[in-house]
Every structure is written in C-alpha cells, then in structure tokens.
Amino acid sequence: MDEQVMARVLDEAERLFGQRGFQRVTLDEVAEAADASPEQLSARFADCGELLVHLAQARAHEVRSRLNRAVDGLSSRTMIEGAGFQEWFRWLAEHPYTNQIIWQTELVDAEVHRNWYRDLAADYARGLTRAIDEGELPRVDPEGLAWCLMGMADFLGMRYVMWTGRPELPEQAMRTFTRVLTRALQTGGGR
C-alpha cells in the first residue's frame, strides 16, 4: 500500500472510528471510504483494533513533529509555550476525533494509550528542564509541570475546540489560559 493510500486510510479510519467507535466499523468500510483495496487493507491489518493502534501511533508522531516545528527557533519559554499551545489547538481543530481515538486505544493496547501521553510529556519535560537549568523557570519538577500544563491544554482543547469545531480558543478562554500559564511559568521565589 503506497503512502497516499495509507494517508487516506488513516484519515478515513480516524473519521469513522471517531464517529462510530472502532468496534462498530469494518476494514471493508474503511477501505471503501478511503478508495482503497479491501484485500490490501486486510493484508496489512488483521482487524480494526490493529488499524486503530497504527492510527494512534502515526498521529502521535505527527502531532509531536508539528509541535516541535511550531516552536523551532523560539528562544523564550513564554513564546515556546504560546506557539506550542496554539499549534495543539490547531491540531485538534484539524483532527477533531483525537481524544476518541486515543481513548479507544486503551481497549486494544493500553501501552499505546499511555505512550501517547508519556511521549508528549517526556518531550515537554526535556524542554522545561532546559528552561529550568537556564534560570528561565523556577526550580520545579519538570515532569509534573509538563503533565499539569498538558492537562489544561487537553481539557481546554476538548471543551473549546473539539466540541465546537473552532480552530482556536475563544478570546476570554485564551486570556484566562494565558494568565494561568504565565503564573505557572513565573520565575523567582521558587529557586
């Protein structure tokens, strides 16, 4: 199966699994929606659970790459956080079934489900550690801070982007988020 066909398969699997749940979708339905060969799809994936796991792993790689590109070259932690969160919210607008896909993976492969979050948190904590070491952030547990900030972004994205279809947070929610984020990142006192 070539890359273009696989991209269509993943897009259609994401849509169908997100709308109906992977357990209520067949490989044949995904193949038809993606204009792909059912035989090729069945040769590549034993069932929709296996396709779901592949989808989650592919999307995890894609979102981490996009987040890294969004913050590449930025120097201040405040700028990095702002650009990273804006990109996350854009990602959610483009992939409105992200949470449903990730949550469903727990039913098939709990490690893939956990790794979605663990890998994001590990990348995030590395950046926070650098900022702490450079004195830009107070001395706090970078892993704990990463999980706290990810939790805020996850729930805000779910409420204001995924549930509404907007590409970004409403102005008032973004102001509140920025205030909380700024306070969480303030230096001094904690060192």
C-alpha positions as CSV (number, residue, x, y, z in Angstrom):
1,M,0.0,0.0,0.0
2,D,1.6,3.3,-1.1
3,E,1.8,6.4,1.2
4,Q,-1.1,8.3,-0.4
5,V,-3.4,5.3,0.0
6,M,-2.2,4.8,3.6
7,A,-2.8,8.5,4.3
8,R,-6.4,8.2,3.0
9,V,-6.9,5.0,5.1
10,L,-5.7,6.7,8.2
11,D,-7.9,9.8,7.6
12,E,-11.0,7.7,7.0
13,A,-10.3,5.4,9.9
14,E,-9.9,8.4,12.1
15,R,-13.2,9.8,11.0
16,L,-15.1,6.5,11.1
17,F,-13.6,5.4,14.4
18,G,-14.2,8.8,15.9
19,Q,-17.8,9.0,14.8
20,R,-18.8,5.4,15.5
21,G,-16.1,3.7,17.5
22,F,-13.6,1.2,16.1
23,Q,-15.7,-1.8,17.3
24,R,-18.6,-0.7,15.0
25,V,-16.5,-0.2,11.9
26,T,-15.2,-2.9,9.5
27,L,-12.0,-2.9,7.5
28,D,-14.1,-3.1,4.4
29,E,-15.9,0.2,5.4
30,V,-12.6,1.9,5.9
31,A,-11.3,0.6,2.6
32,E,-14.4,1.8,0.7
33,A,-14.3,5.3,2.4
34,A,-10.6,5.6,1.6
35,D,-11.0,4.3,-2.0
36,A,-8.5,1.5,-1.1
37,S,-8.4,-2.2,-1.9
38,P,-10.1,-4.2,0.9
39,E,-7.7,-7.0,0.2
40,Q,-4.6,-4.8,0.7
41,L,-6.0,-3.3,3.9
42,S,-6.8,-6.8,5.2
43,A,-3.3,-8.0,4.3
44,R,-1.8,-5.0,6.3
45,F,-4.2,-5.1,9.3
46,A,-5.8,-8.1,10.9
47,D,-8.7,-6.1,12.2
48,C,-9.9,-2.6,13.1
49,G,-8.2,-2.8,16.5
50,E,-4.8,-3.2,14.8
51,L,-5.6,-0.3,12.5
52,L,-6.6,1.8,15.5
53,V,-3.2,1.2,17.1
54,H,-1.4,2.1,13.9
55,L,-3.5,5.2,13.6
56,A,-2.8,6.3,17.2
57,Q,1.0,5.8,16.7
58,A,1.0,7.6,13.4
59,R,-0.9,10.6,14.8
60,A,1.3,10.7,17.9
61,H,4.3,11.0,15.7
62,E,2.6,13.6,13.5
63,V,1.5,15.8,16.4
64,R,4.9,15.7,18.2
65,S,6.6,16.7,14.9
66,R,4.1,19.6,14.4
67,L,4.6,20.8,17.9
68,N,8.4,20.7,17.5
69,R,8.2,22.6,14.2
70,A,5.9,25.2,15.7
71,V,8.4,26.1,18.5
72,D,11.6,25.6,16.5
73,G,13.9,28.6,16.7
74,L,11.9,30.3,19.5
75,S,14.1,31.2,22.5
76,S,11.9,32.3,25.4
77,R,9.8,29.8,27.2
78,T,6.8,32.0,27.2
79,M,7.0,32.2,23.3
80,I,7.5,28.5,23.1
81,E,4.5,27.8,25.3
82,G,2.3,30.1,23.4
83,A,3.3,28.8,20.0
84,G,3.1,25.2,21.2
85,F,-0.4,25.5,22.7
86,Q,-1.7,27.4,19.7
87,E,-0.4,24.6,17.4
88,W,-2.0,22.0,19.7
89,F,-5.4,23.7,19.4
90,R,-5.0,23.9,15.6
91,W,-4.2,20.2,15.5
92,L,-7.3,19.4,17.5
93,A,-9.4,21.5,15.1
94,E,-7.9,19.5,12.1
95,H,-8.3,16.2,14.0
96,P,-11.5,16.6,16.0
97,Y,-11.6,12.9,16.9
98,T,-8.1,12.9,18.5
99,N,-9.4,12.2,22.0
100,Q,-11.8,9.5,20.9
101,I,-9.0,7.7,19.0
102,I,-6.6,7.9,21.9
103,W,-9.2,6.8,24.5
104,Q,-10.2,3.8,22.3
105,T,-6.7,2.6,22.1
106,E,-6.8,1.7,25.8
107,L,-9.3,-1.0,24.9
108,V,-6.9,-2.6,22.4
109,D,-3.4,-1.8,23.7
110,A,-3.1,0.1,27.0
111,E,0.6,0.8,26.4
112,V,-0.1,2.6,23.2
113,H,-2.7,4.7,25.0
114,R,-0.3,5.5,27.8
115,N,2.6,6.2,25.5
116,W,0.6,8.9,23.6
117,Y,0.7,10.9,26.8
118,R,4.1,9.7,28.2
119,D,5.9,10.6,25.0
120,L,4.3,14.0,24.8
121,A,5.2,14.6,28.5
122,A,8.8,13.4,28.0
123,D,9.4,15.7,25.1
124,Y,7.8,18.5,27.0
125,A,9.7,17.9,30.2
126,R,13.0,18.0,28.4
127,G,12.2,21.5,27.1
128,L,11.1,22.6,30.6
129,T,14.2,21.1,32.1
130,R,16.4,23.2,29.8
131,A,14.4,26.3,30.8
132,I,14.8,25.5,34.5
133,D,18.5,24.9,34.1
134,E,18.9,28.2,32.3
135,G,17.1,30.0,35.1
136,E,14.1,30.9,32.9
137,L,11.7,28.9,35.1
138,P,11.7,28.3,38.9
139,R,13.1,25.0,40.2
140,V,10.1,22.8,40.0
141,D,9.6,19.2,38.9
142,P,9.6,19.5,35.1
143,E,7.7,16.2,34.6
144,G,5.0,17.3,37.0
145,L,4.7,20.7,35.3
146,A,4.5,19.1,31.9
147,W,1.6,16.9,33.0
148,C,-0.2,19.8,34.6
149,L,0.1,22.0,31.5
150,M,-0.8,19.1,29.2
151,G,-3.9,18.5,31.3
152,M,-5.0,22.2,31.0
153,A,-4.5,22.1,27.2
154,D,-6.3,18.7,26.9
155,F,-9.4,19.9,28.6
156,L,-9.5,23.3,27.1
157,G,-9.0,21.8,23.7
158,M,-11.7,19.3,24.3
159,R,-14.2,22.0,25.5
160,Y,-13.5,24.9,23.2
161,V,-12.0,23.3,20.0
162,M,-13.2,19.7,19.7
163,W,-16.7,20.2,20.9
164,T,-17.3,23.4,18.9
165,G,-15.2,22.9,15.8
166,R,-13.4,26.2,16.3
167,P,-9.7,26.4,15.3
168,E,-8.7,28.2,18.4
169,L,-9.9,29.1,21.9
170,P,-12.4,31.9,22.4
171,E,-10.7,35.2,23.4
172,Q,-11.8,35.1,27.0
173,A,-10.8,31.4,27.5
174,M,-7.4,32.1,25.8
175,R,-6.8,35.1,28.2
176,T,-7.6,33.0,31.2
177,F,-5.4,30.2,29.9
178,T,-2.6,32.6,29.2
179,R,-2.9,34.1,32.7
180,V,-2.7,30.7,34.4
181,L,0.1,29.6,32.1
182,T,2.1,32.8,32.8
183,R,1.7,32.3,36.6
184,A,2.8,28.7,36.3
185,L,5.9,29.7,34.4
186,Q,6.9,32.8,36.5
187,T,10.4,32.8,37.8
188,G,11.7,33.8,41.1
189,G,10.8,32.7,44.6
190,G,10.9,29.0,43.7
191,R,14.6,28.7,43.2
